[in-house]
């Protein structure tokens, strides 16, 4: 079992991009904006990203608006677990 104090708490963000972009392009665009992140999935203009819980506000600020190369991002929901993220997205629809 991993102790969260050592690993660090995580938050998951659902991001919508306009127009849709690939995972690699999203990672390249965000490399200069966020110090620590991981793209969990990316398909059809929506991506799930993992960030440290201490950097959620910074991540939302960096992800909303112009990401560069004519790509616009919008964060939809934030959650502490992937299951919770999916549940919140289902409630929105």
Sine and cosine of phi, psi and omega as CSV:
sin_phi,cos_phi,sin_psi,cos_psi,sin_omega,cos_omega
0.00,0.00,0.68,-0.73,-0.02,-1.00
-1.00,-0.04,0.77,-0.64,0.04,-1.00
-0.99,0.14,0.81,-0.58,-0.07,-1.00
-0.90,0.44,-0.46,0.89,0.01,-1.00
-0.90,0.43,-0.57,0.82,0.03,-1.00
-0.98,0.18,-0.71,0.70,-0.06,-1.00
-0.97,0.25,-0.60,0.80,-0.06,-1.00
0.99,-0.14,0.61,-0.80,0.04,-1.00
-0.96,0.27,0.46,-0.89,-0.08,-1.00
-0.80,-0.60,0.43,-0.90,0.12,-0.99
-0.75,-0.66,0.55,-0.84,-0.02,-1.00
-0.92,-0.39,0.74,-0.67,-0.02,-1.00
-0.89,-0.46,0.68,-0.73,0.13,-0.99
-0.99,-0.13,0.83,-0.56,-0.06,-1.00
-0.88,-0.48,0.72,-0.70,0.11,-0.99
-0.94,-0.35,0.75,-0.66,0.03,-1.00
-0.90,-0.43,0.55,-0.83,0.02,-1.00
-0.76,-0.65,0.89,-0.45,-0.12,0.99
-0.96,0.28,0.15,-0.99,0.00,-1.00
-0.89,0.45,0.65,-0.76,0.01,-1.00
-0.74,-0.67,0.24,-0.97,-0.01,-1.00
-0.99,0.17,0.26,-0.97,0.02,-1.00
-0.87,0.49,-0.72,0.70,-0.02,-1.00
-0.89,0.46,-0.67,0.74,0.00,-1.00
-0.92,0.40,-0.64,0.77,0.05,-1.00
-0.89,0.46,-0.71,0.71,0.02,-1.00
-0.88,0.47,-0.64,0.77,0.01,-1.00
-0.91,0.41,-0.67,0.74,0.01,-1.00
-0.91,0.42,-0.59,0.81,-0.08,-1.00
-1.00,0.03,-0.20,0.98,-0.05,-1.00
-0.85,0.53,-0.60,0.80,0.00,-1.00
-1.00,0.08,-0.26,0.97,-0.08,-1.00
-1.00,-0.07,-0.59,0.80,-0.06,-1.00
-0.87,-0.49,0.70,-0.71,-0.01,-1.00
-0.96,0.28,-0.67,0.74,-0.06,-1.00
-0.69,-0.73,0.88,-0.48,0.04,-1.00
-0.34,-0.94,0.26,-0.97,0.10,-0.99
-0.55,-0.84,0.75,-0.66,0.06,-1.00
-1.00,0.08,0.90,-0.43,-0.02,-1.00
-0.99,0.17,-0.74,0.67,0.05,-1.00
-0.51,-0.86,0.43,-0.91,-0.01,-1.00
-0.46,-0.89,0.90,-0.43,0.01,-1.00
-0.35,-0.94,0.62,-0.79,0.12,-0.99
0.81,0.59,0.65,0.76,0.07,-1.00
0.99,0.16,0.11,0.99,0.05,-1.00
-0.77,-0.64,0.60,-0.80,-0.04,-1.00
-0.69,-0.72,0.52,-0.86,0.13,-0.99
-0.94,-0.35,0.79,-0.62,-0.04,-1.00
-0.82,-0.57,0.51,-0.86,0.06,-1.00
-0.92,-0.39,0.75,-0.66,0.03,-1.00
-0.70,-0.71,0.35,-0.94,0.09,-1.00
-0.91,0.41,0.54,-0.84,-0.07,-1.00
-0.91,0.42,-0.40,0.92,0.02,-1.00
-0.97,0.24,-0.25,0.97,-0.06,-1.00
-0.93,-0.36,0.29,0.96,-0.06,-1.00
-0.90,0.43,-0.72,0.69,-0.02,-1.00
-0.88,0.47,-0.68,0.74,0.03,-1.00
-0.91,0.42,-0.65,0.76,-0.01,-1.00
-0.91,0.41,-0.70,0.72,0.03,-1.00
-0.87,0.49,-0.68,0.73,0.01,-1.00
-0.89,0.46,-0.66,0.75,-0.02,-1.00
-0.95,0.31,-0.50,0.87,-0.09,-1.00
-1.00,0.02,-0.38,0.92,0.02,-1.00
-1.00,0.05,0.78,-0.62,0.01,-1.00
0.97,-0.25,-0.45,-0.89,-0.08,-1.00
-0.97,0.26,0.83,-0.55,0.03,-1.00
-0.99,-0.12,-0.17,0.99,-0.05,-1.00
0.95,-0.31,0.34,-0.94,-0.01,-1.00
0.83,0.56,0.48,0.88,0.01,-1.00
0.97,0.25,0.26,0.96,0.00,-1.00
-0.99,-0.14,0.75,-0.66,0.04,-1.00
-0.92,-0.39,0.74,-0.67,-0.01,-1.00
-0.91,-0.41,0.47,-0.88,0.04,-1.00
-0.56,-0.83,0.83,-0.55,0.07,-1.00
-0.99,0.15,0.71,-0.70,-0.05,-1.00
-0.99,-0.13,-0.81,0.58,-0.01,-1.00
-0.59,-0.81,0.34,-0.94,0.04,-1.00
-0.76,-0.65,0.63,-0.78,0.00,-1.00
-0.48,-0.88,0.31,-0.95,0.03,-1.00
-1.00,0.07,-0.26,0.97,0.02,-1.00
-0.69,-0.72,0.40,-0.92,0.05,-1.00
-0.91,0.41,-0.61,0.79,0.02,-1.00
-0.90,0.44,-0.66,0.75,0.05,-1.00
-0.91,0.42,-0.59,0.80,0.04,-1.00
-0.89,0.45,-0.71,0.70,0.02,-1.00
-0.89,0.46,-0.63,0.77,0.01,-1.00
-0.90,0.43,-0.69,0.72,0.01,-1.00
-0.91,0.41,-0.60,0.80,0.05,-1.00
-0.92,0.40,-0.62,0.78,0.02,-1.00
-0.91,0.42,-0.59,0.81,0.02,-1.00
-0.92,0.39,-0.53,0.85,-0.01,-1.00
-0.94,0.33,-0.49,0.87,-0.09,-1.00
-1.00,0.07,0.00,0.00,0.00,0.00
